[in-house]
Each structure stands twice: as structure tokens, then as C-alpha cells.
């Protein structure tokens, strides 16, 4: 768990012709200022991009329905230029379970799933996010470009490597050598290559 941070995490910048981004955090995350998502949001805003980085409700005891309500509300606020969604950890499960509805409503332009955990590895306080399987066609249809998946090779929540559904959806996969769950604990505060990808989808994502 981490302390709640306000400021840059809350007020979106003015819309710009560039990407409009939604950043969604994982379990037990209260948007600490040393987390790569918090730093990424600030860096993108400094460049004039519209960034939504909401505090998801009850992060230490999350409920799927409440997180999904925030997802729908924030997706509706993305407009202008590319619409990009970046999920970490439990938020990846939120997207996987919501992909069919996103595809039916309005697919986004780019999707980055960082450290998607195995369903069986989710802790008890995230049990309501567990899933039976991934609807690969729905996941592929939820995004207009190939999904990007980033996995740390030492991630305890994904010990067998990149998820099998990544190949099924034709995802682009970056596997980070010597990295765990991609958190400040393994050095992921400022993360230049992730920022590079936000600005240029051709950029490869590497460890910090």
C-alpha cells in the first residue's frame, strides 16, 4: 500500500491534437508520486496531452463493478486525436473482462497492458476480478491497433511468462529482463521507454 497523492494525478490538462490518454492503476495503489504511472501522467501533461489518471475506488478492497463504472465514465471523456489506454496489474483484468463491451461501444486506438496477472494468482482482496478465460476476438476488437503487452520476467503474478492470449490476439510483447511486477520496488519510477511509446507506438518498451 502507498500514500494518497493529489495534485498532478487529478486535474487533466487541456486537450491537444496528440494522444488523449487514460491511465488505470492496480490493486493497493493510491497513486504514490514515485510510481511510474504518476510520473508518466505528469510528463505527458507537461507536453500538453490530455491525461486522465483517476483514483479507482477502494483500491485495497476493490469491487469489479465500481471500477468498471469509472472505466466507462473516463472512456467517455477521451476525445481528440488518438485515444490511448494504459493499464497496470489489476486494471489489466478490468480491461480483459470489459473488452467485449468496449468493442461493442467504441474501440480505442491503442492499448498497453503492463504486468497482466494470471487469474489464479490474484490475491483474495482482488478475487472478484478473476476470469475464466480471455475472449481473444473481443480483446483484439477493443483496440484498433495491435495490443501491446509488457511483462517482467520475474513477475510473481505471471511466473510462466507472457500470457498465452497475447499470441492469440497478435499482441506485441515486450518482456523485461530482471524485472518483477513493474513497480517502484523494482525501479520503475521514471520510465522513459514507456513515455516514448505513448508518443510513438513504434517505440519498444524496455526496463527502466
C-alpha positions in Angstrom: 0.0 0.0 0.0 1.1 3.6 -0.5 0.1 7.0 0.5 -2.6 9.0 -1.4 -1.2 11.6 -3.8 -3.1 14.5 -5.2 -2.0 17.3 -7.5 -0.8 16.1 -10.9 -2.8 12.9 -10.6 -6.2 14.7 -10.6 -6.5 17.7 -12.9 -6.4 16.9 -16.7 -4.5 19.3 -18.9 -6.1 21.0 -21.9 -6.9 18.8 -24.8 -4.3 18.7 -27.6 -4.1 17.3 -31.1 -1.9 14.5 -29.8 -3.0 11.4 -27.8 -5.7 11.5 -25.2 -4.7 9.0 -22.5 -6.4 7.1 -19.7 -4.1 5.6 -17.1 -5.6 2.9 -14.8 -3.7 1.6 -11.8 -3.7 -1.7 -9.9 -4.7 -3.1 -6.5 -3.4 -1.4 -3.3 -2.4 1.6 -5.4 -3.3 5.0 -4.2 -1.2 6.8 -6.9 2.0 7.4 -5.0 4.2 10.1 -6.6 7.1 7.6 -7.1 5.1 5.2 -9.2 5.8 5.2 -12.9 2.1 5.8 -13.8 2.1 9.0 -11.7 5.4 10.2 -13.2 4.1 9.3 -16.7 0.9 11.3 -16.3 2.8 14.4 -15.2 5.3 14.0 -18.1 2.6 13.7 -20.7 0.7 16.7 -19.2 3.8 18.8 -19.4 3.9 18.1 -23.1 0.3 19.3 -23.5 -1.6 16.0 -23.7 -4.9 15.3 -22.1 -4.4 12.7 -19.4 -7.0 11.1 -17.1 -5.4 9.3 -14.1 -8.3 8.6 -11.8 -8.1 7.2 -8.3 -10.1 4.0 -8.6 -12.4 3.4 -5.6 -11.3 1.3 -2.6 -8.0 0.2 -4.2 -7.2 -2.1 -1.2 -10.7 -3.8 -1.4 -11.7 -3.2 -5.0 -15.0 -4.2 -6.4 -15.2 -5.0 -10.1 -18.5 -3.2 -10.8 -17.3 0.0 -9.2 -14.0 0.0 -11.2 -15.9 -0.7 -14.4 -18.2 2.3 -13.7 -15.1 4.5 -13.6 -13.8 2.9 -16.8 -17.0 3.7 -18.7 -17.1 7.3 -17.3 -13.5 8.0 -18.1 -13.6 6.4 -21.6 -16.4 8.7 -22.4 -14.2 11.7 -21.6 -11.4 10.7 -24.0 -11.7 12.7 -27.3 -9.5 14.3 -29.8 -6.6 12.6 -31.5 -5.7 9.0 -30.6 -7.4 7.5 -27.6 -4.8 5.5 -25.6 -5.4 3.4 -22.5 -2.6 2.2 -20.2 -3.4 -0.5 -17.6 -1.2 -1.9 -14.9 -1.8 -5.1 -12.9 -5.4 -5.5 -11.7 -6.6 -2.8 -14.2 -5.5 -5.3 -16.9 -8.0 -7.7 -15.6 -10.6 -5.0 -15.6 -9.9 -4.4 -19.3 -9.8 -8.1 -20.2 -13.3 -8.6 -18.7 -14.6 -5.4 -20.2 -13.2 -5.8 -23.7 -16.3 -7.2 -25.4 -18.3 -4.2 -24.2 -15.6 -1.8 -25.2 -15.5 -3.4 -28.7 -19.3 -3.0 -29.0 -19.4 0.6 -27.7 -16.4 2.3 -29.2 -12.9 0.7 -29.6 -9.9 2.7 -28.6 -6.9 3.4 -30.7 -4.0 2.0 -28.6 -3.8 -0.3 -25.6 -0.9 -1.0 -23.3 -1.3 -3.8 -20.7 1.5 -3.8 -18.2 2.0 -6.8 -15.9 -1.3 -8.5 -16.6 -1.6 -11.1 -13.7 -2.8 -14.6 -14.1 -6.4 -15.0 -12.8 -5.4 -17.7 -10.3 -2.6 -15.5 -8.9 -4.9 -12.7 -7.8 -4.9 -12.1 -4.1 -8.1 -12.6 -2.1 -8.9 -8.9 -2.0 -8.9 -8.9 -5.8 -10.8 -12.2 -6.2 -13.8 -10.5 -7.8 -11.6 -9.7 -10.8 -10.8 -13.3 -11.6 -11.8 -14.6 -15.0 -12.4 -18.0 -16.6 -10.6 -17.1 -19.8 -9.8 -14.3 -22.2 -12.1 -13.6 -25.1 -9.3 -13.1 -27.7 -11.5 -11.8 -30.5 -13.2 -9.3 -28.2 -9.8 -8.2 -26.8 -8.5 -7.7 -30.3 -11.6 -5.8 -31.3 -11.4 -3.5 -28.3 -8.4 -1.7 -29.9 -7.9 -0.5 -33.5 -4.2 -1.4 -33.4 -2.2 -4.4 -32.1 -2.4 -4.6 -28.3 1.0 -4.0 -26.5 1.7 -6.3 -23.6 4.6 -5.7 -21.1 5.7 -8.5 -18.7 8.6 -8.6 -16.2 10.3 -12.0 -16.5 10.4 -12.2 -12.7 6.8 -11.2 -12.1 5.4 -13.4 -9.3 1.8 -12.9 -10.7 2.8 -14.2 -14.1 5.5 -16.7 -13.4 5.2 -18.6 -16.7 6.0 -15.6 -18.9 3.7 -13.7 -21.3 0.1 -14.8 -21.3 -1.0 -17.3 -23.9 -3.7 -15.0 -25.1 -1.1 -12.5 -26.2 -0.3 -14.7 -29.2 -4.0 -15.3 -29.9 -4.7 -11.6 -30.3 -1.5 -10.8 -32.2 -0.2 -8.6 -29.4 3.2 -7.0 -29.5 5.1 -8.3 -26.4 7.9 -6.6 -24.5 9.5 -8.9 -21.9 11.6 -7.1 -19.4 14.7 -8.9 -18.2 15.4 -8.9 -14.5 12.1 -7.1 -13.7 9.2 -8.2 -11.4 5.7 -6.7 -11.4 6.9 -3.3 -12.8 6.6 -1.2 -9.7 8.7 1.3 -7.8 10.1 -1.7 -5.9 11.9 -2.9 -9.0 13.0 0.6 -10.0 10.0 1.7 -12.1 9.5 5.3 -11.2 10.5 7.4 -14.2 10.2 5.1 -17.2 11.5 6.8 -20.4 10.7 4.0 -22.9 7.0 3.9 -21.7 6.8 7.6 -22.3 8.4 7.1 -25.7 5.7 4.5 -26.6 2.9 6.9 -25.5 4.3 9.4 -28.0 5.3 6.9 -30.7 3.7 3.4 -30.9 6.7 2.1 -32.8 8.9 2.6 -29.7 10.0 -0.6 -27.9 9.4 -0.7 -24.1 12.5 -1.6 -22.1 13.3 -1.8 -18.4 13.9 1.4 -16.7 
